[in-house]
Amino acid sequence: MSADGGARDDAWVCGVDSGGSGLRVAIARAADGTEADSLRCAEPVRTGPAGIDAGHLLAQLLPAVRTLLGRTAGGAPELAALAVGAAGMATLGGELRTVLPGALASAFGLRRIALAADAVTAYAGALGQRPGVVVAAGTGMIALGADPGAAPGTGPGGSSGGREPGSGTDPGSRAEPGNGTDPGSRTEPGGPSGRPVSGWRRADGWGHLLGDCGGGAWIGRAGLEAALREFDGRGGGSPALLARLEAVFGPPAGLPALLYPRTDRAAVLASFAPEVGRCAEDDPVSAGILRSAARAVAETAAAVCPPVDGCPVALAGGLFRMGEPLLAPLREELAAVLPAARPEQAAGGPLEGALCIASALATGRLRLPVDGRMLHLPDAAPSQG
């Protein structure tokens, strides 16, 4: 440790991303947080009646960290901080918050630990600690906004105000349990309509039955509905989408039996979203679906945009790989509802965000809101705003 209480110049930090595709672990120099080495544990961390299984996570994490540290020059360097981002942390992370600090302190002598919802690590990966909005869209859709440093106490030990995500981004996946960003409780009194004046701000991410408007499942469902309208002879149908339904799923009459028994219905719906994108250039119904999706995404981003000039709106997640059929109307819709905003691609993903948080924690520069649920520092109790 340096004389000012921060990490030594030669210290390292560790970032962890736990989601539906498994556990990813990376290490970096504390000074800059740039990934130096990483590995993946393919088995997703189990979730049980008590929430995310801390023992199962540790069984994968501890040997992974030891392996990565052993591969550094000189081997076994000082580990100054570790940040874990996990799908479901806000509502299912009670056992992690209880068990991980002691286990990591025992294994590595760690005193600086951050436990975050994956929405937070997605935000940090996309924007670092800048004020702005991150829209994470894959199977589902959620927007998270923050204004780090907007009010005293938004760093360690500070008040976040605001809403907490609570149920599941992997970029490229949805905001649903196990692979996305968590919806959770409502706002504290503060701004208009109860919106907090600082801290984390969340909109949507309610799952494909209640929301996720403009996300992959939403687009896919709208595309399948248009196909079935054409099959029935109802208005609003699309011959192009009907042809794609038949190519992907077979006869339309068999679609309910294929879809309804599935526990991954949202992912199945989202698998049809690229078909809507491919048809959009020549099919006005498909183009209209993507225009409606873009409008929903823009409205969600506007709901969480902090009051800063030139607010960056970072687009993260696999849905945006659809390209111009979605991005072109999205730019137009963002310009209509957030004329001063600056759309940009996310700089990195949740693993990079975990390293960013760990580096900031190790060097005493953490400015992201700490609320005890979305972002929890075991040694820092959130203050009351």
C-alpha positions, -999 to +999 in steps of 0.1 A: +000+000+000+013+035-008+018+062+017-015+079+008-035+047+014-040+038-022-026+008-040+011+004-048+022+012-083+028-024-090-005-037-075-031-055-095-069-055-095-094-082-106-128-078-124-155-105-125-185-107-147-211-134-138-240-139-162-260-164-182-230-174-203-207-182-173-181-165-152-154-143-167-124-131-147-098-106-156-068-089-140-053-055-147-028-031-133-044-010-106-031+022-121-050+020-153-075-009-152-066-021-187-071-059-190-038-078-189-051-114-188-084-132-185-102-165-185-137-179-186-154-205-165-181-218-188-206-229-161-231-202-150-232-195-113-263-213-098-292-194-084-312-211-056-338-203-030-313-181-012-304-162-044-271-164-062-251-193-048-220-177-032-203-211-027-206-220-064-193-186-074-163-189-051-155-225-062-149-211-097-136-176-088-108-184-063-089-208-085-094-185-115-079-156-097-050-177-084-043-189-119-043-154-134-021-140-106+003-169-111+006-161-148+017-125-142+054-115-144+070-126-111+038-145-100+016-138-070+016-100-070-004-079-046-041-079-053-054-044-043-091-046-052-117-069-067-151-060-083-178-085-091-206-077-114-234-103-113-268-106-130-294-105-103-271-089-077-296-062-066-324-086-057-307-120-055-272-110-041-278-111-004-257-143+001-229-128-020-229-096+001-227-117+032-202-144+022-178-129-004-161-102+016-148-126+043-139-153+018-120-129-004-102-113+025-092-148+038-080-160+004-062-129-009-060-104+021-084-081+002-099-051+019-112-033-011-142-052-027-171-040-048-202-061-055-223-047-083-254-054-104-244-062-139-262-030-150-236-011-131-206-029-146-222-025-180-225+013-173-189+015-162-177-005-192-196+017-216-189+052-200-164+047-172-174+072-145-187+099-168-223+111-164-246+097-190-270+069-201-263+034-211-289+015-230-284-022-228-304-040-254-303-077-263-332-100-257-346-073-235-339-037-229-330-015-200-315+020-196-294+031-167-284+067-161-261+083-136-245+116-127-214+106-107-204+133-083-236+153-088-241+155-051-219+150-021-216+114-010-221+096-042-188+078-039-179+053-012-202+057+017-224+081-003-261+082-012-273+070-045-309+080-043-327+065-071-340+032-083-323-001-082-323-025-110-334-060-097-336-089-122-311-098-148-268-075-196-246-093-206-241-071-237-259-091-263-283-105-240-313-091-223-322-074-191-338-105-177-329-128-147-296-145-153-283-124-181-292-088-179-298-058-158-321-059-128-353-039-123-361-033-087-376-008-063-390+026-072-374+060-066-370+080-035-387+114-034-364+140-050-370+152-085-401+156-106-425+127-103-403+112-075-373+109-098-340+111-078-318+142-083-286+121-083-275+085-082-287+056-103-317+060-125-333+030-142-361+027-167-376-005-181-359-039-178-392-054-166-390-085-187-407-094-219-441-098-204-442-064-187-418-043-207-384-045-223-399-022-249-378-020-281-357-050-271-350-081-291-380-101-278-403-071-283-391-067-319-393-105-326-428-108-311-440-078-332-425-094-363-442-128-356-475-110-350-472-093-384-465-126-400-495-143-384-517-113-394-507-120-429-514-157-425-549-149-411-557-123-437-559-095-411-547-060-416-511-050-407-497-083-420-464-087-438-458-113-466-421-110-461-422-117-424-446-146-430-421-161-454-393-157-428-415-173-401-421-203-423-384-206-431-373-203-394-401-221-375-421-241-401-458-239-406-474-210-386-500-233-371-473-251-352-457-220-337-477-219-304-467-255-296-430-246-304-431-214-283-454-217-253-439-247-235-404-232-237-389-217-205-367-195-228-396-179-247-380-145-246-349-157-263-369-176-289-389-144-297-357-124-298-342-149-323-367-135-349-356-099-345-327-102-370-353-114-395-372-082-390-340-063-396-332-081-428-367-074-442-368-037-432-352-023-463-380-036-486-409-042-462-427-012-447-442-033-419-408-044-407-394-009-410-424+003-390-417-022-362-380-010-360-392+026-360-415+018-330-387+000-313-363+029-318-389+053-304-394+031-273-356+029-267-352+067-271-381+073-246-365+050-221-331+067-225-347+101-220-364+089-188-330+084-171-308+110-187-291+132-161-293+170-165-258+174-180-249+192-213-242+169-242-253+138-223-236+107-238-260+079-246-240+047-250-255+018-269-245-016-255-257-051-263-261-075-292-294-059-305-275-030-319-254-053-341-285-053-363-270-021-377-286+007-397-321-007-400-324+000-362-296+025-357-308+050-383-343+055-368-328+053-333-306+083-341-336+102-353-358+093-323-330+103-299-326+136-316-363+142-312-365+135-275-329+143-264-317+169-289-286+177-268-276+140-263-246+124-280-252+088-291-220+067-290-210+031-290-201+015-257-164+016-250-164-018-234-186-044-217-194-055-182-160-072-176-142-040-186-166-022-163-157-045-134-120-037-139-128+000-141-146-001-108-118-022-092-092+002-104-111+032-092-116+015-058-079+006-055-067+041-063-093+060-043-110+075-073-144+058-072-172+083-081-200+060-091-231+060-067-229+035-039-263+024-026-256-009-010-275-029-035-267-019-071-232-010-060-221-023-026-188-017-008-187-039+023-168-013+043-190+016+032-226+020+044-246+042+021-255+075+037-290+089+037-295+115+010 
